């Protein structure tokens, strides 16, 4: 195996430890607009990344040239760069006792990937767009949309004896319609992603939902600044949860840039809230047999009934904090391992979205969050938002150009209801959430 040869070259060149990862991928994408193909791309790539540790120093390099000369240069470059960096005694590979020993069957790859013709892939994208157009004559244009299919293979070896490989596929379908009425235009979107083509939401369903989301934004207005309950739909709740991920990431903790530093085993949220990271869910988008350092993925309860139980860690951040890795190492072909989510999600509750909305006498239902306005150090939260105003438990009228603001510390403790509508559309997923009080700033 070529990866083993490169690793051996690095050790012979003097590396204290070495790790080699090879990424192979085949990617297809088509974008459509108004029944026509705008772009069509298909590409295959293969890249190798080498990480070396030399007496507490570290460097990472990569190449797509697998010739003997190129690989020799790759090793030389890595060793030269490593010797020029500063020493950090926490730079080590995981213990060999902790490596993944087997590859569980997680249904990550769809055998039908190669059997899908180009015509079938294009047809899926066109059907979704056509369904959106057929929903209502007020759908007049599109700002994107299409179909993507990716096959990838990861192979990793290191100098402590780890060898592992797995393959996976991802299919995604998106459409972004524009609605017009009385001179006003509004856009929205819907999408579906899955490991297996057959598990994608039907194109007609994606198109209709995208159109309905755009249509319900017509006639949007601002509201006066007020403090009210706020309900986040699943997509915006997942966006909110991504901020919580940043706060529990070992990278943020060791940099002392999180409001959750020193909060392990303390109550930080409503007792309704349980947050889990799980890389072992069969067929899920964030599942994998081992992480970016060769450790077997697992189920980690991060927040349990409102109590912070764990940070999410790779080997480096775990060593810094004198804890154990949670198998959340993430890395690309080049660069040192960071901390990333596997399947990071909020445990669903007992309420339907309709029940949650009906509990609000006067409040805001968020359907989209815009911009960046989260300070993970202090917890201050302020995001542009669009959505629908709620009156007497019913969706009353669309709202735009407002800001929802609060502090994550208060928001977590203010969670009053959690929906039963959890769906995994990405690595980070959440059901509908109701927070008791936030500031909605408008006019």
LOZA-41030 format. One line per field, with one value per residue (C-alpha): residue number from 1; residue in one letter; x, y, z. Coordinates in steps of 0.02 Angstrom, whole numbers. Layout:
LOZA-41030
k [NUM / ...]
r [A / ...]
xx [X / ...]
yy [Y / ...]
zz [Z / ...]
//
This chain:
LOZA-41030
k [1 / 2 / 3 / 4 / 5 / 6 / 7 / 8 / 9 / 10 / 11 / 12 / 13 / 14 / 15 / 16 / 17 / 18 / 19 / 20 / 21 / 22 / 23 / 24 / 25 / 26 / 27 / 28 / 29 / 30 / 31 / 32 / 33 / 34 / 35 / 36 / 37 / 38 / 39 / 40 / 41 / 42 / 43 / 44 / 45 / 46 / 47 / 48 / 49 / 50 / 51 / 52 / 53 / 54 / 55 / 56 / 57 / 58 / 59 / 60 / 61 / 62 / 63 / 64 / 65 / 66 / 67 / 68 / 69 / 70 / 71 / 72 / 73 / 74 / 75 / 76 / 77 / 78 / 79 / 80 / 81 / 82 / 83 / 84 / 85 / 86 / 87 / 88 / 89 / 90 / 91 / 92 / 93 / 94 / 95 / 96 / 97 / 98 / 99 / 100 / 101 / 102 / 103 / 104 / 105 / 106 / 107 / 108 / 109 / 110 / 111 / 112 / 113 / 114 / 115 / 116 / 117 / 118 / 119 / 120 / 121 / 122 / 123 / 124 / 125 / 126 / 127 / 128 / 129 / 130 / 131 / 132 / 133 / 134 / 135 / 136 / 137 / 138 / 139 / 140 / 141 / 142 / 143 / 144 / 145 / 146 / 147 / 148 / 149 / 150 / 151 / 152 / 153 / 154 / 155 / 156 / 157 / 158 / 159 / 160 / 161 / 162 / 163 / 164 / 165 / 166 / 167 / 168 / 169 / 170 / 171 / 172 / 173 / 174 / 175 / 176 / 177 / 178 / 179 / 180 / 181 / 182 / 183 / 184 / 185 / 186 / 187 / 188 / 189 / 190 / 191 / 192 / 193 / 194 / 195 / 196 / 197 / 198 / 199 / 200 / 201 / 202 / 203 / 204 / 205 / 206 / 207 / 208 / 209 / 210 / 211 / 212 / 213 / 214 / 215 / 216 / 217 / 218 / 219 / 220 / 221 / 222 / 223 / 224 / 225 / 226 / 227 / 228 / 229 / 230 / 231 / 232 / 233 / 234 / 235 / 236 / 237 / 238 / 239 / 240 / 241 / 242 / 243 / 244 / 245 / 246 / 247 / 248 / 249 / 250 / 251 / 252 / 253 / 254 / 255 / 256 / 257 / 258 / 259 / 260 / 261 / 262 / 263 / 264 / 265 / 266 / 267 / 268 / 269 / 270 / 271 / 272 / 273 / 274 / 275 / 276 / 277 / 278 / 279 / 280 / 281 / 282 / 283 / 284 / 285 / 286 / 287 / 288 / 289 / 290 / 291 / 292 / 293 / 294 / 295 / 296 / 297 / 298 / 299 / 300 / 301 / 302 / 303 / 304 / 305 / 306 / 307 / 308 / 309 / 310 / 311 / 312 / 313 / 314 / 315 / 316 / 317 / 318 / 319 / 320 / 321 / 322 / 323 / 324 / 325 / 326 / 327 / 328 / 329 / 330 / 331 / 332 / 333 / 334 / 335 / 336 / 337 / 338 / 339 / 340 / 341 / 342 / 343 / 344 / 345 / 346 / 347 / 348 / 349 / 350 / 351 / 352 / 353 / 354 / 355 / 356 / 357 / 358 / 359 / 360 / 361 / 362 / 363 / 364 / 365 / 366 / 367 / 368 / 369 / 370 / 371 / 372 / 373 / 374 / 375 / 376 / 377 / 378 / 379 / 380 / 381 / 382 / 383 / 384 / 385 / 386 / 387 / 388 / 389 / 390 / 391 / 392 / 393 / 394 / 395 / 396 / 397 / 398 / 399 / 400 / 401 / 402 / 403 / 404 / 405 / 406 / 407 / 408 / 409 / 410 / 411 / 412 / 413 / 414 / 415 / 416 / 417 / 418 / 419 / 420 / 421 / 422 / 423 / 424 / 425 / 426 / 427 / 428 / 429 / 430 / 431 / 432 / 433 / 434 / 435 / 436 / 437 / 438 / 439 / 440 / 441 / 442 / 443]
r [X / X / X / X / X / X / X / X / X / X / X / X / X / X / X / X / X / X / X / X / X / X / X / X / X / X / X / X / X / X / X / X / X / X / X / X / X / X / X / X / X / X / X / X / X / X / X / X / X / X / X / X / X / X / X / X / X / X / X / X / X / X / X / X / X / X / X / X / X / X / X / X / X / X / X / X / X / X / X / X / X / X / X / X / X / X / X / X / X / X / X / X / X / X / X / X / X / X / X / X / X / X / X / X / X / X / X / X / X / X / X / X / X / X / X / X / X / X / X / X / X / X / X / X / X / X / X / X / X / X / X / X / X / X / X / X / X / X / X / X / X / X / X / X / X / X / X / X / X / X / X / X / X / X / X / X / X / X / X / X / X / X / X / X / X / X / X / X / X / X / X / X / X / X / X / X / X / X / X / X / X / X / X / X / X / X / X / X / X / X / X / X / X / X / X / X / X / X / X / X / X / X / X / X / X / X / X / X / X / X / X / X / X / X / X / X / X / X / X / X / X / X / X / X / X / X / X / X / X / X / X / X / X / X / X / X / X / X / X / X / X / X / X / X / X / X / X / X / X / X / X / X / X / X / X / X / X / X / X / X / X / X / X / X / X / X / X / X / X / X / X / X / X / X / X / X / X / X / X / X / X / X / X / X / X / X / X / X / X / X / X / X / X / X / X / X / X / X / X / X / X / X / X / X / X / X / X / X / X / X / X / X / X / X / X / X / X / X / X / X / X / X / X / X / X / X / X / X / X / X / X / X / X / X / X / X / X / X / X / X / X / X / X / X / X / X / X / X / X / X / X / X / X / X / X / X / X / X / X / X / X / X / X / X / X / X / X / X / X / X / X / X / X / X / X / X / X / X / X / X / X / X / X / X / X / X / X / X / X / X / X / X / X / X / X / X / X / X / X / X / X / X / X / X / X / X / X / X / X / X / X / X / X / X / X / X / X / X / X / X / X / X / X / X / X / X / X / X / X / X / X / X / X / X / X / X / X / X / X / X / X / X / X]
xx [0 / 70 / 13 / 116 / 268 / 255 / 232 / 387 / 487 / 441 / 493 / 658 / 684 / 675 / 492 / 442 / 270 / 182 / 6 / -50 / -226 / -284 / -446 / -524 / -685 / -799 / -915 / -1062 / -1163 / -1294 / -1376 / -1537 / -1641 / -1809 / -1801 / -1626 / -1459 / -1344 / -1191 / -1144 / -986 / -908 / -735 / -630 / -488 / -361 / -252 / -132 / -98 / 52 / 63 / 227 / 274 / 457 / 508 / 352 / 345 / 214 / 185 / 58 / 77 / -22 / -6 / -107 / 50 / 86 / 249 / 403 / 490 / 336 / 312 / 496 / 480 / 321 / 414 / 561 / 447 / 351 / 510 / 583 / 423 / 409 / 583 / 541 / 389 / 380 / 377 / 214 / 226 / 40 / 67 / 52 / -45 / -180 / -131 / -124 / -241 / -379 / -380 / -530 / -507 / -652 / -759 / -944 / -1077 / -1150 / -1231 / -1127 / -1111 / -1249 / -1209 / -1322 / -1205 / -1122 / -1284 / -1368 / -1357 / -1321 / -1496 / -1574 / -1476 / -1526 / -1707 / -1713 / -1658 / -1780 / -1926 / -1897 / -1894 / -2047 / -2144 / -2106 / -2165 / -2324 / -2367 / -2423 / -2412 / -2329 / -2170 / -2084 / -1898 / -1761 / -1599 / -1516 / -1548 / -1489 / -1430 / -1263 / -1194 / -1027 / -933 / -785 / -658 / -547 / -390 / -285 / -127 / -8 / 157 / 76 / -3 / -174 / -241 / -419 / -526 / -708 / -816 / -971 / -1095 / -1197 / -1341 / -1421 / -1563 / -1603 / -1717 / -1727 / -1885 / -1930 / -2110 / -2184 / -2343 / -2392 / -2216 / -2136 / -2019 / -1969 / -1856 / -1838 / -1775 / -1793 / -1673 / -1647 / -1484 / -1455 / -1322 / -1435 / -1520 / -1681 / -1692 / -1694 / -1857 / -1953 / -1912 / -2094 / -2101 / -1940 / -2009 / -2178 / -2104 / -1981 / -2122 / -2233 / -2093 / -2065 / -2250 / -2280 / -2151 / -2250 / -2316 / -2182 / -2168 / -2069 / -2132 / -2100 / -1964 / -2035 / -1989 / -2088 / -2074 / -1978 / -2003 / -1863 / -1912 / -1799 / -1682 / -1656 / -1646 / -1504 / -1419 / -1437 / -1368 / -1212 / -1170 / -1186 / -1067 / -938 / -958 / -928 / -789 / -621 / -541 / -645 / -617 / -427 / -423 / -533 / -657 / -817 / -948 / -950 / -772 / -771 / -955 / -942 / -1075 / -1164 / -1341 / -1326 / -1495 / -1677 / -1704 / -1796 / -1634 / -1525 / -1392 / -1299 / -1156 / -1161 / -1052 / -1127 / -1304 / -1331 / -1347 / -1332 / -1235 / -1111 / -1079 / -909 / -819 / -671 / -628 / -489 / -360 / -417 / -521 / -688 / -834 / -957 / -1111 / -1071 / -1204 / -1151 / -1296 / -1408 / -1572 / -1493 / -1327 / -1165 / -1088 / -949 / -851 / -813 / -628 / -492 / -327 / -240 / -379 / -408 / -225 / -231 / -382 / -322 / -476 / -505 / -544 / -727 / -675 / -721 / -559 / -593 / -466 / -449 / -312 / -199 / -195 / -191 / -344 / -477 / -637 / -791 / -966 / -1017 / -1208 / -1238 / -1421 / -1553 / -1652 / -1831 / -1971 / -2154 / -2237 / -2283 / -2233 / -2416 / -2435 / -2284 / -2348 / -2522 / -2445 / -2388 / -2511 / -2398 / -2226 / -2111 / -2088 / -1913 / -1889 / -1721 / -1571 / -1457 / -1281 / -1160 / -1190 / -1142 / -1006 / -959 / -851 / -993 / -1143 / -1216 / -1331 / -1399 / -1451 / -1551 / -1708 / -1861 / -2015 / -2198 / -2282 / -2389 / -2552 / -2666 / -2577 / -2590 / -2469 / -2532 / -2419 / -2240 / -2102 / -1934 / -1789 / -1791 / -1661 / -1682 / -1568 / -1528 / -1389 / -1356 / -1346 / -1524 / -1586 / -1531 / -1616 / -1768 / -1811 / -1994 / -2043 / -1951 / -2030 / -2043 / -1996 / -1809 / -1741 / -1559 / -1530 / -1349 / -1224 / -1309 / -1496 / -1632 / -1821 / -1932 / -1883 / -1978 / -1880 / -1980 / -1917 / -1805 / -1795 / -1862 / -1797 / -1885 / -1952]
yy [0 / 168 / 255 / 134 / 164 / 352 / 330 / 219 / 348 / 481 / 372 / 330 / 516 / 544 / 577 / 531 / 485 / 492 / 481 / 466 / 491 / 462 / 537 / 476 / 550 / 553 / 702 / 746 / 906 / 985 / 1154 / 1199 / 1355 / 1375 / 1203 / 1224 / 1154 / 1294 / 1193 / 1010 / 947 / 779 / 751 / 619 / 663 / 571 / 658 / 606 / 700 / 671 / 730 / 710 / 740 / 772 / 790 / 888 / 984 / 955 / 986 / 932 / 928 / 855 / 806 / 741 / 679 / 499 / 480 / 421 / 590 / 684 / 572 / 587 / 775 / 766 / 681 / 801 / 952 / 886 / 856 / 1025 / 1115 / 1017 / 1063 / 1247 / 1246 / 1270 / 1127 / 1071 / 916 / 880 / 840 / 652 / 517 / 426 / 275 / 118 / 34 / 155 / 131 / 60 / -128 / -164 / -76 / -90 / -94 / 82 / 83 / 231 / 187 / 163 / 28 / 114 / 263 / 205 / 139 / 310 / 384 / 567 / 582 / 517 / 640 / 786 / 729 / 733 / 915 / 965 / 875 / 968 / 1136 / 1095 / 1043 / 1212 / 1302 / 1198 / 1239 / 1417 / 1542 / 1665 / 1560 / 1658 / 1623 / 1525 / 1575 / 1406 / 1225 / 1060 / 886 / 825 / 650 / 609 / 447 / 456 / 337 / 371 / 270 / 307 / 231 / 286 / 235 / 159 / 23 / 91 / 45 / 81 / 121 / 156 / 222 / 328 / 414 / 573 / 631 / 802 / 891 / 1077 / 1204 / 1392 / 1470 / 1654 / 1709 / 1875 / 1966 / 2149 / 2198 / 2109 / 1963 / 1833 / 1682 / 1527 / 1350 / 1168 / 1025 / 841 / 748 / 563 / 428 / 324 / 389 / 297 / 385 / 560 / 654 / 642 / 784 / 836 / 852 / 955 / 1071 / 1095 / 1130 / 1255 / 1344 / 1347 / 1421 / 1559 / 1595 / 1613 / 1753 / 1864 / 2020 / 2013 / 2162 / 2223 / 2223 / 2339 / 2292 / 2179 / 2038 / 1881 / 1691 / 1633 / 1468 / 1405 / 1288 / 1134 / 1219 / 1375 / 1268 / 1169 / 1335 / 1383 / 1213 / 1244 / 1385 / 1263 / 1146 / 1285 / 1314 / 1130 / 1103 / 1065 / 1192 / 1331 / 1265 / 1259 / 1433 / 1492 / 1561 / 1480 / 1528 / 1344 / 1336 / 1250 / 1203 / 1013 / 929 / 1094 / 1140 / 1249 / 1222 / 1177 / 1000 / 967 / 979 / 830 / 850 / 701 / 673 / 501 / 439 / 264 / 297 / 180 / 273 / 448 / 586 / 612 / 429 / 348 / 198 / 299 / 482 / 583 / 502 / 321 / 311 / 219 / 339 / 327 / 402 / 547 / 631 / 813 / 889 / 774 / 842 / 1015 / 962 / 981 / 807 / 817 / 926 / 859 / 821 / 757 / 689 / 857 / 950 / 798 / 799 / 985 / 963 / 801 / 711 / 572 / 600 / 583 / 529 / 696 / 725 / 800 / 830 / 860 / 801 / 936 / 1019 / 960 / 874 / 992 / 952 / 918 / 850 / 674 / 674 / 815 / 832 / 878 / 731 / 754 / 796 / 749 / 897 / 924 / 1088 / 1135 / 1108 / 1216 / 1357 / 1345 / 1374 / 1549 / 1692 / 1824 / 1780 / 1745 / 1585 / 1590 / 1505 / 1576 / 1653 / 1777 / 1840 / 1815 / 1883 / 1755 / 1783 / 1611 / 1689 / 1785 / 1693 / 1852 / 1805 / 1922 / 1862 / 1933 / 1831 / 1803 / 1705 / 1718 / 1812 / 1709 / 1776 / 1675 / 1515 / 1536 / 1590 / 1765 / 1855 / 1847 / 1950 / 2006 / 2123 / 2091 / 2033 / 1902 / 1932 / 1858 / 1767 / 1582 / 1555 / 1620 / 1543 / 1368 / 1383 / 1462 / 1314 / 1277 / 1150 / 1032 / 959 / 779 / 825 / 784 / 745 / 723 / 835 / 868 / 825 / 949 / 925 / 986 / 980 / 1132 / 1230 / 1357 / 1482 / 1575 / 1752 / 1841 / 2016 / 2036 / 2202 / 2283 / 2458]
zz [0 / -55 / 104 / 209 / 101 / 125 / 312 / 321 / 222 / 349 / 496 / 411 / 379 / 567 / 608 / 786 / 719 / 551 / 485 / 304 / 237 / 58 / -5 / -167 / -234 / -385 / -390 / -502 / -498 / -609 / -583 / -672 / -696 / -781 / -860 / -931 / -876 / -816 / -765 / -773 / -690 / -654 / -583 / -497 / -380 / -274 / -146 / -9 / 151 / 264 / 445 / 536 / 717 / 752 / 935 / 981 / 818 / 684 / 499 / 368 / 178 / 33 / -149 / -294 / -382 / -335 / -430 / -335 / -349 / -289 / -137 / -90 / -100 / 4 / 146 / 135 / 137 / 288 / 388 / 342 / 394 / 556 / 611 / 586 / 701 / 889 / 1014 / 1092 / 1201 / 1179 / 994 / 993 / 903 / 1000 / 1103 / 997 / 1123 / 1073 / 884 / 792 / 772 / 656 / 527 / 576 / 441 / 444 / 270 / 214 / 29 / -99 / -226 / -352 / -366 / -526 / -600 / -601 / -775 / -809 / -882 / -721 / -615 / -725 / -723 / -533 / -530 / -667 / -583 / -420 / -509 / -613 / -459 / -382 / -540 / -546 / -365 / -399 / -544 / -425 / -435 / -573 / -560 / -473 / -388 / -394 / -368 / -433 / -392 / -324 / -300 / -220 / -190 / -73 / 0 / 150 / 188 / 341 / 414 / 551 / 628 / 783 / 679 / 632 / 460 / 408 / 257 / 220 / 78 / 75 / -40 / -20 / -131 / -116 / -205 / -186 / -266 / -232 / -306 / -315 / -288 / -347 / -298 / -310 / -358 / -210 / -235 / -106 / -114 / -7 / -26 / 22 / 8 / 45 / 79 / 107 / 98 / -17 / -173 / -135 / 33 / -40 / -24 / -188 / -310 / -318 / -129 / -123 / -258 / -176 / -4 / -76 / -167 / -13 / 90 / -38 / -58 / 128 / 134 / 14 / 100 / 235 / 350 / 497 / 675 / 820 / 942 / 1075 / 1194 / 1154 / 1146 / 993 / 903 / 791 / 649 / 625 / 500 / 607 / 765 / 684 / 645 / 828 / 880 / 775 / 896 / 1041 / 950 / 941 / 1128 / 1174 / 1048 / 1128 / 1010 / 1090 / 1267 / 1257 / 1180 / 1323 / 1197 / 1258 / 1387 / 1440 / 1508 / 1677 / 1668 / 1659 / 1767 / 1796 / 1744 / 1589 / 1506 / 1529 / 1596 / 1432 / 1333 / 1290 / 1155 / 1082 / 962 / 882 / 739 / 741 / 677 / 531 / 366 / 439 / 351 / 493 / 531 / 503 / 576 / 639 / 661 / 583 / 698 / 686 / 844 / 835 / 833 / 975 / 1055 / 1171 / 1276 / 1279 / 1375 / 1477 / 1546 / 1550 / 1628 / 1529 / 1530 / 1401 / 1283 / 1110 / 1089 / 976 / 1044 / 1056 / 1146 / 1259 / 1312 / 1344 / 1457 / 1536 / 1468 / 1341 / 1158 / 1110 / 933 / 856 / 762 / 591 / 455 / 271 / 158 / 229 / 399 / 577 / 654 / 720 / 815 / 710 / 734 / 689 / 702 / 826 / 872 / 999 / 1066 / 1004 / 1124 / 1130 / 1043 / 862 / 782 / 775 / 962 / 997 / 887 / 963 / 1136 / 1086 / 1111 / 1035 / 966 / 821 / 719 / 642 / 474 / 422 / 509 / 422 / 453 / 595 / 768 / 898 / 1028 / 1092 / 1229 / 1311 / 1239 / 1163 / 1019 / 885 / 712 / 569 / 543 / 436 / 483 / 529 / 671 / 786 / 859 / 972 / 928 / 740 / 604 / 562 / 437 / 368 / 447 / 377 / 416 / 603 / 727 / 862 / 1011 / 1180 / 1268 / 1241 / 1429 / 1450 / 1289 / 1339 / 1509 / 1428 / 1315 / 1354 / 1222 / 1103 / 949 / 891 / 712 / 711 / 537 / 488 / 338 / 385 / 522 / 639 / 664 / 781 / 800 / 824 / 981 / 1086 / 1192 / 1323 / 1291 / 1165 / 1095 / 920 / 853 / 706 / 685]
//
